[in-house]
Amino acid sequence: MNSGVVAISIWRFLMIYLLLLIVLGIMKKSNIDQSKLLFIASVRMTVQLVIAGFILTYIFKNPHPAFTVIYILSMIAFAIHRVLSKNKGLNLRFKIAIGVSLSLSGLAIILFFVIAVVNQNIFNPQYTIPLSGMIFGNAMTGVNLGVKTFRESIDSERSRIEALVNFGAKPKHILRPFVNQALETAILPTLNSMVGMGIVSLPGMMTGQILSGTLPMTAIIYQIAIMIAICTVVCLAVFGSLYFGYRTLYNDRNQINYII
């Protein structure tokens, strides 16, 4: 087996951008006016990943606990910012619920995974930073989807909610089904990904390890472990955000303060 991944020259790497012409052509044919977004997304992704590459190269060559902590805190801050920026109009306590749930659930799963499963020092950047990226990235997507679904459901059912309140139903009992529905919506993509994994798709972490020369069975063990960790953190982060968040929408007089 090859002992390392094959290096791609810069010129061959640039050829991958030609594939975006296919996307652009389909968008034009389908009258999808998102050409500017496609360009911006491609440039931002490239710039951000190149910068991350330089930073990680420096951290790996100069490992220090402070660098690992700062990088993870930056991940958490960005993840929270992305969720809140996509869900404007939340009250302060709901925002705090999201921030705390996303942070604590992610940190707890990372600590368990790195220390108990991988058996590495939590400040080892080679393991902690990449695993944190997968954990917080998926948690961010799950929370964003869950909160978005919850808000849209509340907005579309506002008349029915008001009628139930007028009939004496407690807001807690009215809103809880919306929380459950949003949690299901948020976790389904992860569950569906797990169902098709290994047959329909070879996931990124496993593919990367195999390309770098890792034995397939070792890569499989890591992939199974990280997928279970991702499923757990998505469930925890979304549940915490919605369970504690929806309680901020009503007061002791059973009056509901709607999210904008």
C-alpha positions as CSV (number, residue, x, y, z in Angstrom):
1,M,0.0,0.0,0.0
2,N,1.1,3.6,-0.7
3,S,2.6,5.1,2.4
4,G,1.4,8.6,1.8
5,V,-1.0,10.7,-0.2
6,V,0.0,11.7,-3.7
7,A,0.9,15.4,-3.8
8,I,-1.1,17.5,-6.3
9,S,0.8,20.2,-8.2
10,I,-0.7,23.7,-8.0
11,W,-1.5,23.7,-11.8
12,R,-3.3,20.4,-11.6
13,F,-5.1,21.6,-8.4
14,L,-6.4,24.7,-10.3
15,M,-8.0,22.4,-12.9
16,I,-10.7,21.5,-10.3
17,Y,-12.1,25.0,-10.6
18,L,-13.1,24.1,-14.2
19,L,-15.9,22.0,-12.7
20,L,-17.5,25.2,-11.4
21,L,-18.2,26.1,-15.1
22,I,-20.6,23.1,-15.2
23,V,-22.4,24.4,-12.1
24,L,-22.5,27.9,-13.7
25,G,-23.9,26.6,-16.9
26,I,-26.7,24.6,-15.2
27,M,-27.5,27.7,-13.1
28,K,-27.8,29.8,-16.2
29,K,-29.8,27.2,-18.0
30,S,-32.2,27.0,-15.1
31,N,-32.5,30.8,-14.6
32,I,-30.9,30.6,-11.2
33,D,-29.5,34.0,-10.5
34,Q,-26.8,32.9,-8.0
35,S,-23.7,33.3,-10.1
36,K,-22.3,36.0,-7.8
37,L,-22.9,33.8,-4.8
38,L,-21.2,30.9,-6.5
39,F,-18.1,33.0,-7.1
40,I,-18.1,34.5,-3.6
41,A,-18.5,31.1,-2.0
42,S,-15.7,29.6,-4.0
43,V,-13.3,32.4,-3.3
44,R,-14.2,32.6,0.4
45,M,-13.8,28.8,0.8
46,T,-10.4,28.9,-0.9
47,V,-9.1,31.8,1.0
48,Q,-10.4,30.6,4.4
49,L,-9.0,27.1,3.9
50,V,-5.6,28.3,2.7
51,I,-5.4,30.6,5.8
52,A,-6.5,27.7,8.0
53,G,-3.8,25.5,6.4
54,F,-1.0,28.0,7.2
55,I,-2.3,28.4,10.8
56,L,-2.6,24.6,11.3
57,T,0.9,24.1,9.8
58,Y,2.3,26.5,12.3
59,I,0.4,25.0,15.3
60,F,1.4,21.5,14.4
61,K,5.0,22.5,14.1
62,N,4.8,24.5,17.4
63,P,2.3,22.6,19.5
64,H,1.2,24.5,22.6
65,P,-2.0,24.1,24.7
66,A,-2.8,27.8,24.2
67,F,-2.9,27.5,20.4
68,T,-5.3,24.6,20.6
69,V,-7.6,26.4,23.1
70,I,-7.6,29.6,21.0
71,Y,-8.4,27.7,17.8
72,I,-11.3,25.8,19.4
73,L,-12.7,28.9,21.0
74,S,-12.6,30.6,17.6
75,M,-14.5,27.6,16.1
76,I,-17.2,27.9,18.9
77,A,-17.5,31.7,18.4
78,F,-17.9,31.4,14.6
79,A,-20.4,28.5,14.9
80,I,-22.6,30.5,17.4
81,H,-22.3,33.6,15.2
82,R,-23.4,31.7,12.1
83,V,-26.4,30.3,13.8
84,L,-27.5,33.6,15.3
85,S,-26.9,35.5,12.1
86,K,-29.2,33.1,10.3
87,N,-31.9,33.4,13.0
88,K,-32.3,37.1,13.6
89,G,-35.0,38.3,16.0
90,L,-34.3,35.8,18.8
91,N,-34.6,37.2,22.3
92,L,-31.4,37.4,24.4
93,R,-32.2,34.4,26.6
94,F,-32.9,32.2,23.5
95,K,-29.5,33.3,22.1
96,I,-27.8,32.4,25.4
97,A,-29.5,29.0,25.3
98,I,-28.1,28.4,21.8
99,G,-24.6,29.5,22.7
100,V,-24.4,27.5,25.9
101,S,-25.9,24.4,24.3
102,L,-23.7,24.5,21.3
103,S,-20.6,25.2,23.3
104,L,-21.1,22.7,26.2
105,S,-22.3,19.8,24.0
106,G,-19.5,20.2,21.6
107,L,-16.8,20.5,24.2
108,A,-18.2,17.5,26.2
109,I,-18.2,15.2,23.1
110,I,-14.7,16.4,22.0
111,L,-13.3,15.7,25.5
112,F,-14.8,12.2,25.6
113,F,-13.7,11.4,22.0
114,V,-10.1,12.5,22.3
115,I,-9.5,11.3,25.9
116,A,-11.6,8.2,26.2
117,V,-11.8,6.9,22.6
118,V,-8.6,8.1,20.9
119,N,-6.6,8.1,24.2
120,Q,-4.7,11.3,23.4
121,N,-3.9,14.5,25.3
122,I,-6.8,16.9,24.8
123,F,-4.2,19.6,23.9
124,N,-2.8,17.5,21.0
125,P,-3.7,19.7,18.0
126,Q,-3.3,16.9,15.5
127,Y,-6.3,15.2,16.9
128,T,-8.3,17.8,18.8
129,I,-8.5,20.5,16.1
130,P,-9.6,18.4,13.2
131,L,-12.1,16.4,15.3
132,S,-13.4,19.7,16.8
133,G,-14.0,21.0,13.3
134,M,-16.2,18.0,12.4
135,I,-18.0,18.1,15.7
136,F,-18.8,21.9,15.8
137,G,-19.4,22.1,12.1
138,N,-22.1,19.5,12.2
139,A,-23.5,20.8,15.5
140,M,-23.7,24.3,13.9
141,T,-25.6,22.9,10.9
142,G,-28.0,20.9,13.1
143,V,-28.8,23.8,15.4
144,N,-29.3,26.2,12.5
145,L,-31.7,23.8,10.8
146,G,-33.5,23.0,14.1
147,V,-34.0,26.6,15.1
148,K,-35.0,27.6,11.6
149,T,-37.6,24.9,11.5
150,F,-39.0,25.8,14.9
151,R,-39.3,29.5,14.0
152,E,-41.0,28.8,10.7
153,S,-43.4,26.3,12.3
154,I,-44.3,28.8,15.0
155,D,-44.9,31.5,12.4
156,S,-47.1,29.4,10.2
157,E,-49.2,28.1,13.1
158,R,-49.6,31.4,14.9
159,S,-53.4,31.6,14.5
160,R,-53.8,28.1,15.9
161,I,-51.5,28.8,18.8
162,E,-53.4,32.0,19.7
163,A,-56.6,30.1,19.6
164,L,-55.3,27.4,21.9
165,V,-54.0,30.0,24.3
166,N,-57.4,31.7,24.3
167,F,-59.0,28.3,25.2
168,G,-56.7,28.0,28.2
169,A,-54.0,25.7,26.9
170,K,-50.6,26.3,28.5
171,P,-47.9,27.6,26.2
172,K,-45.5,24.9,27.4
173,H,-47.9,22.2,26.1
174,I,-48.5,24.1,22.9
175,L,-44.9,24.8,21.9
176,R,-43.4,21.5,22.9
177,P,-44.6,19.6,19.8
178,F,-42.9,22.2,17.7
179,V,-39.7,21.6,19.6
180,N,-40.0,17.8,18.9
181,Q,-40.7,18.3,15.2
182,A,-37.7,20.7,14.8
183,L,-35.4,18.3,16.6
184,E,-36.5,15.4,14.3
185,T,-35.9,17.6,11.2
186,A,-32.5,18.6,12.4
187,I,-31.2,15.1,13.2
188,L,-32.7,13.4,10.2
189,P,-29.9,14.4,7.7
190,T,-27.3,12.9,10.1
191,L,-29.3,9.7,10.5
192,N,-29.8,9.4,6.7
193,S,-26.1,9.9,6.2
194,M,-25.4,7.1,8.6
195,V,-27.8,4.8,6.8
196,G,-26.1,5.2,3.5
197,M,-22.6,5.3,4.7
198,G,-20.3,2.6,3.4
199,I,-22.7,1.6,0.6
200,V,-23.7,4.8,-1.0
201,S,-20.8,6.9,0.1
202,L,-17.3,6.8,1.6
203,P,-17.2,9.7,4.0
204,G,-14.5,12.4,4.0
205,M,-12.6,11.4,7.1
206,M,-12.3,7.8,6.0
207,T,-11.4,8.7,2.5
208,G,-8.7,11.1,3.7
209,Q,-7.2,8.5,6.0
210,I,-7.1,5.9,3.2
211,L,-5.5,8.4,0.8
212,S,-2.8,9.1,3.4
213,G,-2.0,5.4,3.6
214,T,-4.0,4.4,6.7
215,L,-5.2,0.8,6.7
216,P,-8.9,0.7,5.6
217,M,-10.1,-1.0,8.9
218,T,-8.4,1.6,11.0
219,A,-10.1,4.3,8.9
220,I,-13.4,2.6,9.3
221,I,-13.1,2.4,13.1
222,Y,-12.4,6.2,13.2
223,Q,-15.2,6.9,10.9
224,I,-17.8,4.9,12.9
225,A,-16.6,6.6,16.0
226,I,-16.8,10.1,14.6
227,M,-20.2,9.6,13.1
228,I,-21.7,8.4,16.4
229,A,-20.0,11.4,18.1
230,I,-21.5,13.7,15.4
231,C,-25.0,12.2,15.8
232,T,-24.8,12.7,19.6
233,V,-23.5,16.3,19.5
234,V,-26.2,17.3,16.9
235,C,-28.9,15.8,19.1
236,L,-27.6,17.4,22.3
237,A,-26.9,20.8,20.8
238,V,-30.3,21.0,19.0
239,F,-32.3,19.6,22.0
240,G,-30.6,22.0,24.4
241,S,-31.0,25.0,22.2
242,L,-34.7,24.4,21.6
243,Y,-35.7,22.9,25.0
244,F,-34.2,25.8,26.9
245,G,-34.9,28.3,24.2
246,Y,-38.7,27.8,23.8
247,R,-39.2,28.4,27.5
248,T,-38.1,32.0,27.0
249,L,-41.1,32.6,24.7
250,Y,-43.7,32.7,27.4
251,N,-44.1,34.3,30.9
252,D,-45.8,33.3,34.1
253,R,-49.1,34.8,32.9
254,N,-49.1,32.3,30.0
255,Q,-48.5,35.0,27.4
256,I,-46.4,34.0,24.4
257,N,-43.8,36.4,23.0
258,Y,-43.3,35.3,19.4
259,I,-40.0,35.2,17.6
260,I,-39.9,37.6,14.8
